[in-house]
Amino acid sequence: MLIKAIAFAAAAVQFARGENPTCAHSATKIKIQSTTGEPLSMREVRVFSGEVNVAIGKTATQSSDVNDASGASKAVDGKWRTMAGTGDSCSTWWEVDLEESLPINKVLIVNPKCSGDDESSCSCKLSFATISLLNAQDETVSAKVVGNTCNKGWVVRKFEIECPPTASPTTTSAPTVTSSPTYSPIPDQVDVVIIGAGSAGLSAAARLEEFAENVTYVVLEAQGRVGGRAQSRVLDFGNFQGGYTIEEGANWITNFTDNPILELAQKYDIKMTLQNWWDIAAFQGGVPIANETMNATYNEFYDAWDCLQNYTWAPYEDESGGEDIDIGAIDVLSLCGWNVSSDPQDNIKHFMQWYYSDNVTTMPSQYFVQDQDGGLQRLFEGFMNDQVNTANVFLNTEVVLVDYSESVSTENPGYNAQVHLAGRVGPILCKRVISTLSVGILEEKKDTLFSPAIETDLLSLKMMQYIKVFYQFQNKFWGDEEFVLALKNDPSKRGHCDLFQNMATPGYTTEDSNILFCTLITESYLDLIEDDGTLSESTLDSFLQPLALIFTNYEEPIDRHYFAWNNNEYSGHGSYSNWEVQPNKTWTENVESYFNFFGGWGSYYHNVPDGWYNATNGYQGDEWVLHLSGTASCFEHWELLEGAYYSGLRSANYILHDFDLIDLNSTESPCEDF
């Protein structure tokens, strides 16, 4: 179900506060020049040094002003509703003075969309302009062409350059990593290749590092950072210079004894607050929902959910076998007396079904992360720096093929796989491969990434969406509750950002931010996105309409932000995985196929016929080659941050056992402890 995945899937976006990249051109000014003779018009120009927009509030000039309201400074005032525009002239340009020489790694331009018969006309004006980095002598350091901007909401051009060698990070404060930590060459031969530097990949690497004298390994990460779907970002929008760190992805940490992620968060002093899921100001159609109604609806759902749990697990508890056809959780809830009609009065039941599913017991025990010193991503950077040899971690390194066919070991005695990388001549030879790739990537690249192909027909999980839309306001017009429930009267708009979380809650590190964020899940998100996989401005505006009915002092936001996980290839085009009903299969068959895909029932070598992949896609003695790891493979802690950690630890323990370095009988796997 959805909610159990929230803690991991709601990945984090970090808007870092001061880490400047060393691998970038330095510039004092940024100049945008039209090459078509068209005037320029831009909502915003954001100039990034690391993750910080260094242009906001700086002095900007342009060739001429189209009118008094569109001066050059409007592009760097932090307000997305204002716009800079030049007048007609033979040479139109816009420029911002950064006041000092700074390393610049990218420039983002927010393109306007005008009203009228031809809305594309405004967005096209920027087409084929040049973005130039200038030094203090106004000499061009680097320049990029924008390209065709018609109907594009924004344009990004990167100015990164190859980094020189540098020493390995040694501090525990975990500075932001923007490229491979030590820039050492990737070895041609290792014992173990780990694909992915998220929670699972780093956990596996840390465990292997304990046996560094006997095991060699590398961690290969396609993105330029560690942390996987823990993605933190500094929001520098609005009038708040310096910004606030928010989490675009993983945002919650489960509160239980010996949770390794919680222990890491405490070690690195990650700022977080125990979430009060019941602190909700609830409304429908602008009218308050009585507490009695909320409580009665919740109790009704709780009873139905308890019935569902009994229905699901009873066959295993009495060993009668789960031979009932798996009809899915919604239909089982219906059998248990919980039904949601299309009547507007049932909108609250639809919300309860989404909000509390699979979290009846765990939701009160989760920490909400609002760390302003690097975010949740800082946890994984610290973990890597402290417990992994950073010389073995290679960022911006994409795996394009894992060949573990029989011919590899025949041609290369002692090695069982070849791992091929984008842009590298010659593969890495290794004995074992741990893949922490998401199920979305496994499904999408099943025929090209692995040879032989893995058995994805056994996989009953699919990638889903959990999208957070952040809005920042000039003033706080809502109360101090942690959540605002703003249901519509229209049943067709259920799930369209019904619930807003209050990041200005007293006690939060962001309590002065005036930020609300709402959430979209798979069904509503896929119904609303445009052909390019993004949300239109009118759709983003529509989410706020219920707030205008609730609060008489409502005001329009000064900015907004969301991260489209469906457009992110490295996450598998989704933010978490969820079970999909398999027609005509029993619940037992669904679960058994899941375990066979990921490595079998129970702990370690007990009944493991499938899921461990070698040249014949079967388990033959101790010569397995490829192990599929990651949070989706950890049944007991599925799609939680600690589930990813445990799965990586489990994979590493299998390898250490095969290398005769540990005895698996003395270890346990929390992933199948039920």
For each residue, the residues with C-beta under 8 A, 3 or more apart:
1: 4 5 329 357 358 578 579
2: 5 6 354 357 358 464 466 521 522 578
3: 6 354 355 356 357 358 359 363
4: 1 7 358 359 362 638 639 640
5: 1 2 8 9 464 466 576 577 578 638 639 640
6: 2 3 9 10 251 252 359 466 576
7: 4 10 250 251 252 253 254 366 639 640 641
8: 5 11 229 250 576 631 639 640 641 643 644
9: 5 6 229 249 250 464 466 575 576 639
10: 6 7 247 249 250 251 252 466 468 519 575
11: 8 228 229 230 231 247 248 249 250 251 563 565 571 575
12: 227 229 230 231 232 233 246 247 248 249 250 251 369 375 376 377
13: 231 232 233 235 246 247 248 249 375 561 563
14: 51 176 231 232 233 234 245 246 247 374 375 376 377 378
15: 51 52 232 233 234 235 236 243 244 245 246 375
16: 19 50 51 52 176 232 233 234 245 374 375
17: 52 234 242 243 245 372 373 374
18: 50 52
19: 16 50 51 52 175 176 178
20: 49 50 52 102 103
21: 24 49 50 103 105 160 178
22: 103 163 164 166 178
23: 103 105 160 161 162 163 178 179
24: 21 49 103 104 105 159 160 161
25: 103 104 133 141 142 159 161
26: 101 102 103 104 135 141
27: 30 98 101 102 104 133 134 135 141 142
28: 97 98 99 100 101 102 134 135 136
29: 95 96 97 98 133 134 135 138
30: 27 45 47 55 95 96 98 104 107 131 132 133 134
31: 93 94 95 131 132 134
32: 40 42 45 93 94 95 109 126 129 130 131 132
33: 91 92 93 129 130 132
34: 37 38 39 40 86 91 92 93 125 129
35: 128 129 130 145
36: 127 128 129
37: 34 90 92
38: 34 92 124 125 127
39: 34 66 85 86 87 88 89 92 125
40: 32 34 62 84 85 86 92 93 94 125 126 129
41: 66 70 83 84 85 86 112 122 125 126
42: 32 45 75 83 84 85 94 109 110 111 112 126
43: 75 80 81 82 83 84 110 111 112
44: 75 76 78 80 108 109 110
45: 30 32 42 55 60 75 76 84 94 96 107 108 109 110
46: 53 55 56 107 108 109 110 236
47: 30 53 54 55 96 98 104 107
48: 51 52 53 54 104 105 106 107 108
49: 20 21 24 52 54 102 103 104 105
50: 16 18 19 20 21 103 105 176 178
51: 14 15 16 19 48 176 233 234
52: 15 16 17 18 19 20 48 49 234 236 242 243
53: 46 47 48 56 236 243
54: 47 48 49 58 98 102 104
55: 30 45 46 47 58 60 76 96 98
56: 46 53 76 77 78 236 241
57: 76 77 78 241
58: 54 55 76 96 97 98 99
59: 73 96 97 99
60: 45 55 71 72 73 75 76 84 94 95 96 97
61: 72 94 95 97
62: 40 65 71 72 84 86 92 93 94 95
63: 86 87 89 91 92 93 94
64: 86 87 88 89 92
65: 62 68 70 71 72 85 86 87
66: 39 41 70 85 86 87
67: 70 85
68: 65 71
69: 74 82
70: 41 65 66 67 74 83 84 85
71: 60 62 65 68 74 84
72: 60 61 62 65 75 84 94 95 96
73: 59 60 76 77 84
74: 69 70 71 77 79 82 83 84
75: 42 43 44 45 60 72 83 84 94 96
76: 44 45 55 56 57 58 60 73 96
77: 56 57 73 74 82
78: 44 56 57 236 237 238 239 240 241 558 559
79: 74 82 238 239 558 559
80: 43 44 110 237 558 559 560
81: 43 556 558
82: 43 69 74 77 79
83: 41 42 43 70 74 75 112
84: 40 41 42 43 45 60 62 70 71 72 73 74 75 94
85: 39 40 41 42 65 66 67 70
86: 34 39 40 41 62 63 64 65 66 89 92 93 94
87: 39 63 64 65 66 92
88: 39 64 92
89: 39 63 64 86 92
90: 37
91: 33 34 63
92: 33 34 37 38 39 40 62 63 64 86 87 88 89
93: 31 32 33 34 40 62 63 86
94: 31 32 40 42 45 60 61 62 63 72 75 84 86
95: 29 30 31 32 60 61 62 72 134
96: 29 30 45 47 55 58 59 60 72 75 76
97: 28 29 58 59 60 61
98: 27 28 29 30 47 54 55 58 101 102
99: 28 58 59
100: 28
101: 26 27 28 98 135 136
102: 20 26 27 28 49 54 98
103: 20 21 22 23 24 25 26 49 50
104: 24 25 26 27 30 47 48 49 54 107 133 159
105: 21 23 24 48 49 50 158 159 160 178
106: 48 156 157 158 159 160
107: 30 45 46 47 48 104 131 144 156 157 159
108: 44 45 46 48 154 155 156
109: 32 42 44 45 46 126 131 146 154 155 156
110: 42 43 44 45 46 80 153 154
111: 42 43 122 123 126 149 152 153 154 155
112: 41 42 43 83 122 123
113: 119 122 123 153 537
114: 119 121 122 123
115: 119
116: 119 121
117:
118: 121
119: 113 114 115 116 122 123
120: 123 124 150 151
121: 114 116 118 124 125
122: 41 111 112 113 114 119 125
123: 111 112 113 114 119 120 126 149 150 151 152
124: 38 120 121 127 148 149 150
125: 34 38 39 40 41 121 122 149
126: 32 40 41 42 109 111 123 129 146 149 155
127: 36 38 124 146 147 148 149 150
128: 35 36 145 146 147 148
129: 32 33 34 35 36 40 126 145 146
130: 32 33 35 143 144 145 146
131: 30 31 32 107 109 143 144 146 157
132: 30 31 32 33 140 141 142 143
133: 25 27 29 30 104 140 141 142 143 159
134: 27 28 29 30 31 95 138 139 140 141
135: 26 27 28 29 101 138 139 141
136: 28 101
137:
138: 29 134 135
139: 134 135
140: 132 133 134 143
141: 25 26 27 132 133 134 135
142: 25 27 132 133 159
143: 130 131 132 133 140
144: 107 130 131 157 158 159
145: 35 128 129 130
146: 109 126 127 128 129 130 131 149 155 157
147: 127 128 155
148: 124 127 128 152
149: 111 123 124 125 126 127 146 152 155
150: 120 123 124 127
151: 120 123
152: 111 123 148 149 155
153: 110 111 113 534
154: 108 109 110 111
155: 108 109 111 126 146 147 149 152
156: 106 107 108 109
157: 106 107 131 144 146
158: 105 106 144
159: 24 25 104 105 106 107 133 142 144
160: 21 23 24 105 106
161: 23 24 25
162: 23
163: 22 23 166 179 183
164: 22 183
165: 182 183 184
166: 22 163 182 183
167: 170 182
168: 181 182 390 391
169: 174 175 177 181 385 390
170: 167 385
171: 174 175 385
172: 268 382 385 386
173: 268 382
174: 169 171 268 374 378 379 380 381 382 383 384 385
175: 19 169 171 381
176: 14 16 19 50 51 225 374 377 378 381
177: 169 181 224 225 226 381 384 395
178: 19 21 22 23 50 105 224 225
179: 23 163 183 224 395 396
180: 183 184 393 394 395 396 397
181: 168 169 177 384 390 391 393 395
182: 165 166 167 168 390 391
183: 163 164 165 166 179 180
184: 165 180 391
185:
186: 218 220 394 397 421 424 428
187: 190 216 218 428
188: 426 428 429
189: 415 428 429 430
190: 187 193 216 217 218 428 429 430
191: 215 216 217 430 431 432 655 659
192: 208 215 216 217 218 430 431 432 433 434 655
193: 190 217 218 220 417 419 428 430 432 433 434
194: 197 201 204 205 217 218 219 220 433 434 436
195: 201 220 399 402 419 433 434 435 436 437
196: 200 201 219 220 221 228 435 436 437 630
197: 194 201 202 219 220 221 226 227 228 380 384 393 395
198: 201 202 226 227 228 229 230 380 436 630 644
199: 202 203 227 228 230 261 380 631 641 644 645 648
200: 196 203 204 228 436 629 630 631 644 645 647 648 651
201: 194 195 196 197 198 204 205 219 221 228 434 436 629 648
202: 197 198 199 205 206 219 226 380 383 384 387 388 648
203: 199 200 206 207 260 644 645 646 647 648 649 652
204: 194 200 201 207 208 434 436 629 648 649 651 652
205: 194 201 202 208 209 217 219 384 388 392 393 648 652
206: 202 203 209 210 383 387 388
207: 203 204 210 648 649 652 653 656
208: 192 204 205 211 212 215 217 652 655 656
209: 205 206 212 217 387 388 389
210: 206 207
211: 208 214 215 656 659 661
212: 208 209 215 216 389
213:
214: 211 659 661
215: 191 192 208 211 212 655 656 659 661
216: 187 190 191 192 212
217: 190 191 192 193 194 205 208 209 392
218: 186 187 190 192 193 194 392 393 394 428
219: 194 196 197 201 202 205 388 392 393 394
220: 186 193 194 195 196 197 394 397 398 399 419 421
221: 196 197 201 225 226 393 394 395 396 397
222: 396 397 398 399 570
223: 395 396 570
224: 177 178 179 395 396
225: 176 177 178 221 231 377 395
226: 177 197 198 202 221 377 380 381 384 393 395
227: 12 197 198 199 230 231 232 376 377 379 380 381
228: 11 196 197 198 199 200 201 231 249 380 436 571 644
229: 8 9 11 12 198 249 250 571 575 576
230: 11 12 198 199 227 247 249 250 376 377 379 380 641
231: 11 12 13 14 225 227 228 247 248 249 250 377 563
232: 12 13 14 15 16 227 245 246 247 248 371 374 375 376 377 378
233: 12 13 14 15 16 51 245 246 248 375 563
234: 14 15 16 17 51 52 243 244 245 246
235: 13 15 238 243 244 245 246 470 472 515 559 561
236: 15 46 52 53 56 78 240 241 242 243
237: 78 80 240 243 472 558 559 560 561
238: 78 79 235 472 474 514 558 559
239: 78 79 474 558
240: 78 236 237 243 244 472 513
241: 56 57 78 236
242: 17 52 236
243: 15 17 52 53 234 235 236 237 240
244: 15 234 235 240 372 503 510 513 515
245: 14 15 16 17 232 233 234 235 370 371 372 373 374 375
246: 12 13 14 15 232 233 234 235 370 375 470 503 510 515 517 561
247: 10 11 12 13 14 230 231 232 250 251 369 375 376
248: 11 12 13 231 232 233 468 562 563
249: 9 10 11 12 13 228 229 230 231 563 565 575
250: 7 8 9 10 11 12 229 230 231 247 376 641
251: 6 7 10 11 12 247 368 369 376 468
252: 6 7 10 275 366 367 368 369
253: 7 259 261 262 265 272 366 367 369 641
254: 7 259 261 262 362 365 366 367 640 641 642
255: 259 262 274 365 366 367
256: 259 262 365
257:
258: 263
259: 253 254 255 256 262 263 642
260: 203 263 264 642 645 646
261: 199 253 254 264 265 379 641 642 645
262: 253 254 255 256 259 265 266 367 642
263: 258 259 260 266 267
264: 260 261 267 268 270 379 382 383
265: 253 261 262 268 270 272 367 369 376 379
266: 262 263 269 270
267: 263 264 382
268: 172 173 174 264 265 378 379 382
269: 266
270: 264 265 266 369 371 376 378 379
271: 369 370 371 372 373 509
272: 253 265 367 368 369 370 371
273: 367 368 370 505 507 508
274: 255 365 366 367 368
275: 252 363 364 366 367 368 482
276: 279 364 482
277: 280 359 363 364 366 482 483
278: 364
279: 276 481 482 483
280: 277 294 481 482 483 484 485
281: 288 478 479 481 483 484 485
282: 288 289 294 348 485 487
283: 286 287 288 289 484 485 486 487 546 549 550
284: 287 289 344 347 348 487 488 489
285: 487 488 489 546 549
286: 283 546 549 550
287: 283 284
288: 281 282 283
289: 282 283 284 293 294 348 485 487
290: 293 294
291: 294 295
292: 295 296
293: 289 290 296 297 348
294: 280 282 289 290 291 297 298 348
295: 291 292 298 299
296: 292 293 299 300
297: 293 294 300 301 348 349 352
298: 294 295 301 302 352 356
299: 295 296 302 303
300: 296 297 303 304 338 349
301: 297 298 304 305 338 349 352 353 356
302: 298 299 305 306 356 360
303: 299 300 306 307 336 337
304: 300 301 307 308 333 336 337 338
305: 301 302 308 309 333 336 338 356 357 360
306: 302 303 309 310 360
307: 303 304 310 311 333 335 336 337
308: 304 305 311 312 329 332 333 336
309: 305 306 312 313
310: 306 307 313 314
311: 307 308 314 332 335 336
312: 308 309 322 332 587
313: 309 310 316 317
314: 310 311 317 318 320
315: 318 319 320 321 322 323 324 587 588
316: 313 319 322
317: 313 314
318: 314 315
319: 315 316
320: 314 315 323
321: 315 588
322: 312 315 316 586 587 588 591
323: 315 320 586 588
324: 315 327 586 587
325: 584 585 586 587
326: 581 582 585 586 587 589 590
327: 324 331 332 581
328: 331 332 581
329: 1 308 332 333 357
330: 333 334 353
331: 327 328 334 335
332: 308 311 312 327 328 329 335 336
333: 304 305 307 308 329 330 336 338 353
334: 330 331 337 338 339
335: 307 311 331 332
336: 303 304 305 307 308 311 332 333
337: 303 304 307 334
338: 300 301 304 305 333 334 349 353
339: 334
340: 346 349 350 353
341: 346
342: 346 491
343: 346 491
344: 284 347 489 490 491
345: 348
346: 340 341 342 343 349 350 491
347: 284 344 350 351 487 488 489 491 494
348: 282 284 289 293 294 297 345 351 352 487
349: 297 300 301 338 340 346 352 353
350: 340 346 347 353 354 491 494 495
351: 347 348 354 355 485 487 494 498 499
352: 297 298 301 348 349 355 356
353: 301 330 333 338 340 349 350 356 357
354: 2 3 350 351 357 495 521
355: 3 351 352 499
356: 3 298 301 302 305 352 353 359 360 363
357: 1 2 3 305 329 353 354
358: 1 2 3 4 362
359: 3 4 6 277 356 362 363
360: 302 305 306 356 363
361: 364
362: 4 254 358 359 365 366
363: 3 275 277 356 359 360 366
364: 275 276 277 278 361
365: 254 255 256 274 362
366: 7 252 253 254 255 274 275 277 362 363
367: 252 253 254 255 262 265 272 273 274 275
368: 251 252 272 273 274 275
369: 12 247 251 252 253 265 270 271 272 375 376
370: 245 246 271 272 273 503 508 509 510
371: 232 245 270 271 272 374 375 376 378 509
372: 17 244 245 271 375 509 510
373: 17 245 271 378
374: 14 16 17 174 176 232 245 371 377 378 381
375: 12 13 14 15 16 232 233 245 246 247 369 371 372 378
376: 12 14 227 230 232 247 250 251 265 270 369 371 379 380
377: 12 14 176 225 226 227 230 231 232 374 380 381
378: 14 174 176 232 268 270 371 373 374 375 381 382
379: 174 227 230 261 264 265 268 270 376 382 383
380: 174 197 198 199 202 226 227 228 230 376 377 383 384
381: 174 175 176 177 226 227 374 377 378 384 385
382: 172 173 174 264 267 268 378 379 385 386
383: 174 202 206 264 379 380 386 387 388
384: 174 177 181 197 202 205 226 380 381 387 388 390 393
385: 169 170 171 172 174 381 382 388 390
386: 172 382 383
387: 202 206 209 383 384
388: 202 205 206 209 219 383 384 385 392 393
389: 209 212 392 393
390: 168 169 181 182 384 385 393
391: 168 181 182 184
392: 205 217 218 219 388 389
393: 180 181 197 205 218 219 221 226 384 388 389 390
394: 180 186 218 219 220 221 397
395: 177 179 180 181 197 221 223 224 225 226
396: 179 180 221 222 223 224
397: 180 186 220 221 222 394 421 422
398: 220 222 421 422
399: 195 220 222 402 419 420 421 422 449
400: 420 421 422 448 449
401: 418 419 420 427 448 449 450 451
402: 195 399 417 418 419 420 433 435 449 450 451 626
403: 408 417 418 419 420 427 451
404: 408 416 417 418 433 450 451 452 613 614 615 625 626
405: 408 451 452 615
406: 409 410 615 616
407: 410 411
408: 403 404 405 411 412 415 416 417 418 429 615
409: 406 412 413 414 415 416 615
410: 406 407 413
411: 407 408
412: 408 409 415 418 429
413: 409 410
414: 409 431
415: 189 408 409 412 418 429 430 431
416: 404 408 409 430 431 432 614 615 623 625
417: 193 402 403 404 408 429 430 431 432 433 625 626
418: 401 402 403 404 408 412 415 427 428 429 430
419: 193 195 220 399 401 402 403 427 428 430 433
420: 399 400 401 402 403 424 427
421: 186 220 397 398 399 400 424 427 428
422: 397 398 399 400
423:
424: 186 420 421 427
425:
426: 188
427: 401 403 418 419 420 421 424
428: 186 187 188 189 190 193 218 418 419 421
429: 188 189 190 408 412 415 417 418
430: 189 190 191 192 193 415 416 417 418 419 433
431: 191 192 414 415 416 417 625
432: 191 192 193 416 417 624 625 626 627 655 658
433: 192 193 194 195 402 404 417 419 430 625 626 627
434: 192 193 194 195 201 204 627 629 648 651 652 655
435: 195 196 402 442 626 627 628 629 630
436: 194 195 196 198 200 201 204 228 629 630 644 647 648
437: 195 196 441 442 449 572 630
438: 441 442 463 571 572 574 577 630 632
439: 442 443 459 461 462 463 572 577 632
440: 443 444 462 463 571 572 573 574 577
441: 437 438 444 445 449 569 570 572
442: 435 437 438 439 445 446 449 454 456 459 572 628
443: 439 440 446 456 459 462 463 572
444: 440 441 572 573
445: 441 442 448 449 450
446: 442 443 449 450 453 454 456
447: 453
448: 400 401 445
449: 399 400 401 402 437 441 442 445 446
450: 401 402 404 445 446 453 454 613 626
451: 401 402 403 404 405
452: 404 405 613 615 616 617
453: 446 447 450 456
454: 442 446 450 597 613 617 626 628
455: 458 459 596 597 610 617
456: 442 443 446 453 459 597
457:
458: 455 593 594 596 597 610
459: 439 442 443 455 456 593 594 597
460: 579 580 582 590 593 594
461: 439 577 578 579 580 594 632
462: 439 440 443 574 577 578 580
463: 438 439 440 443 571 572 573 574 575 576 577
464: 2 5 9 521 522 574 575 576 577 578
465: 520 521 522 525 526 565 566 574 575
466: 2 5 6 9 10 519 520 521 522 565 575 576
467: 519 520 521 525 562 563 564 565 575
468: 10 248 251 517 518 519 562 563
469: 497 517 518 519 520 535 540 543 560 561 562
470: 235 246 503 515 516 517 560 561 562
471: 515 516 517 518 544 557 559 560
472: 235 237 238 240 513 514 515 557 558 559 560
473: 476 477 514 515 516 555 556 557 558
474: 238 239 514 555 558
475: 514 553 555
476: 473 504 514
477: 473 551 553 554 555
478: 281 481 484 500 502 504 516 547 551
479: 281 484 502
480: 502 505 506
481: 279 280 281 478 484 502 505
482: 275 276 277 279 280 501 502 505
483: 277 279 280 281 499 500 501 502
484: 280 281 283 478 479 481 499 500 502 516 547 550
485: 280 281 282 283 289 351 498 499 500
486: 283 498 499 500 546 547 550
487: 282 283 284 285 289 347 348 351 498 546
488: 284 285 347 493 494 496 498 546
489: 284 285 344 347
490: 344 493
491: 342 343 344 346 347 350 494
492:
493: 488 490 496
494: 347 350 351 488 491 498 524
495: 350 354 498 520 521 523 524
496: 488 493 520 524 528 542 543
497: 469 500 518 519 520 543
498: 351 485 486 487 488 494 495 518
499: 351 355 483 484 485 486 518 519
500: 478 483 484 485 486 497 516 517 518 547
501: 482 483 516 517 518 519
502: 478 479 480 481 482 483 484 505 516
503: 244 246 370 470 508 510 511 513 515 516 517
504: 476 478 508 510 511 512 513 514 515 516
505: 273 480 481 482 502 508 511
506: 480 511
507: 273 511
508: 273 370 503 504 505 511
509: 271 370 371 372
510: 244 246 370 372 503 504 513 515
511: 503 504 505 506 507 508
512: 504
513: 240 244 472 503 504 510
514: 238 472 473 474 475 476 504
515: 235 244 246 470 471 472 473 503 504 510
516: 470 471 473 478 484 500 501 502 503 504
517: 246 468 469 470 471 500 501 503
518: 468 469 471 497 498 499 500 501 543
519: 10 466 467 468 469 497 499 501
520: 465 466 467 469 495 496 497 524 525 528
521: 2 354 464 465 466 467 495 524 525
522: 2 464 465 466 525 526 578
523: 495 526 527
524: 494 495 496 520 521 527 528
525: 465 467 520 521 522 528 529 566
526: 465 522 523 529 566
527: 523 524
528: 496 520 524 525 535 539
529: 525 526 533 534 535 564 566
530: 533 534 535 536
531:
532:
533: 529 530 564 566 567
534: 153 529 530 564 567
535: 469 528 529 530 539 540 562 564
536: 530 539 540
537: 113 540 541
538: 541 542
539: 528 535 536 542 543
540: 469 535 536 537 543 544 560 562
541: 537 538 544 545
542: 496 538 539 545
543: 469 496 497 518 539 540
544: 471 540 541 547 548 554 556 557
545: 541 542 548 549
546: 283 285 286 486 487 488 549 550
547: 478 484 486 500 544 550 551 554
548: 544 545 551 554
549: 283 285 286 545 546
550: 283 286 484 486 546 547 554
551: 477 478 547 548 554
552:
553: 475 477
554: 477 544 547 548 550 551
555: 473 474 475 477
556: 81 473 544
557: 471 472 473 544 560
558: 78 79 80 81 237 238 239 472 473 474
559: 78 79 80 235 237 238 471 472
560: 80 237 469 470 471 472 540 557
561: 13 235 237 246 469 470
562: 248 467 468 469 470 535 540
563: 11 13 231 233 248 249 467 468 568
564: 467 529 533 534 535 567 568
565: 11 249 465 466 467 568 571 573 574 575
566: 465 525 526 529 533 573 574
567: 533 534 564 573
568: 563 564 565 571 573
569: 441 572 573
570: 222 223 441
571: 11 228 229 438 440 463 565 568 574 575
572: 437 438 439 440 441 442 443 444 463 569
573: 440 444 463 565 566 567 568 569
574: 438 440 462 463 464 465 565 566 571 577
575: 9 10 11 229 249 463 464 465 466 467 565 571
576: 5 6 8 9 229 463 464 466 639
577: 5 438 439 440 461 462 463 464 574 631 632 639
578: 1 2 5 461 462 464 522 639
579: 1 460 461 590
580: 460 461 462
581: 326 327 328
582: 326 460 585 589 590 593
583:
584: 325
585: 325 326 582 589 590 593
586: 322 323 324 325 326 589 590
587: 312 315 322 324 325 326 590 591
588: 315 321 322 323 591 592
589: 326 582 585 586 592 593
590: 326 460 579 582 585 586 587 593 594
591: 322 587 588 594 595
592: 588 589 595 596 601
593: 458 459 460 582 585 589 590 596 597
594: 458 459 460 461 590 591 597 598 635
595: 591 592 598 599 600 601 611 635
596: 455 458 592 593 600 609 610 611
597: 454 455 456 458 459 593 594 610 611 628
598: 594 595 611 628 632 633
599: 595 608 611 612 627 628 633
600: 595 596 606 607 608 609 610 611 612
601: 592 595 606 607 672
602: 606 607 672
603: 606 664 668 669 672
604: 608 650 653 654 657 664 667 669
605: 608 664
606: 600 601 602 603
607: 600 601 602
608: 599 600 604 605 611 612 619
609: 596 600 618 619
610: 455 458 596 597 600 617 618 619
611: 595 596 597 598 599 600 608 619 628
612: 599 600 608 618 619 624 626 627
613: 404 450 452 454 617 624 625 626 627 628
614: 404 416 617 618 619 620 623 624 625 626
615: 404 405 406 408 409 416 452 625
616: 406 452 620
617: 452 454 455 610 613 614
618: 609 610 612 614
619: 608 609 610 611 612 614 624
620: 614 616 623 624
621:
622: 658
623: 416 614 620
624: 432 612 613 614 619 620 627 654 658
625: 404 416 417 431 432 433 613 614 615
626: 402 404 417 432 433 435 450 454 612 613 614
627: 432 433 434 435 599 612 613 624 651 654 655
628: 435 442 454 597 598 599 611 613 633
629: 200 201 204 434 435 436 633 647 648 650 651
630: 196 198 200 435 436 437 438 633 634 644 647 648
631: 8 199 200 577 634 637 638 639 640 641 643 644 647
632: 438 439 461 577 598 638 639
633: 598 599 628 629 630 647 671
634: 630 631 637 638 640 643 644 646 647 650 670 671
635: 594 595 638 671 672 674
636: 643 670 671 672 673 674
637: 631 634 640 642 643 646 670 671
638: 4 5 631 632 634 635 643
639: 4 5 7 8 9 576 577 578 631 632 643
640: 4 5 7 8 254 631 634 637 643 644
641: 7 8 199 230 250 253 254 261 631 644 645
642: 254 259 260 261 262 637 645 646 670
643: 8 631 634 636 637 638 639 640 646 647 671
644: 8 198 199 200 203 228 436 630 631 634 640 641 647 648
645: 199 200 203 260 261 641 642 648 649
646: 203 260 634 637 642 643 649 650 669 670 671
647: 200 203 436 629 630 631 633 634 643 644 650 651 671
648: 199 200 201 202 203 204 205 207 434 436 629 630 644 645 651 652
649: 203 204 207 645 646 652 653
650: 604 629 634 646 647 653 654 669 671
651: 200 204 434 627 629 647 648 654 655
652: 203 204 205 207 208 434 648 649 655 656
653: 207 604 649 650 656 657 662 664 667 669
654: 604 624 627 650 651 657 658 664
655: 191 192 208 215 432 434 627 651 652 658 659
656: 207 208 211 215 652 653 659 661 662
657: 604 653 654 660 661 662 663 664
658: 432 622 624 654 655
659: 191 211 214 215 655 656
660: 657
661: 211 214 215 656 657
662: 653 656 657 666 667
663: 657 666 667
664: 603 604 605 653 654 657 667
665:
666: 662 663
667: 604 653 662 663 664
668: 603 673
669: 603 604 646 650 653 672 673
670: 634 636 637 642 646 673
671: 633 634 635 636 637 643 646 647 650
672: 601 602 603 635 636 669
673: 636 668 669 670
674: 635 636
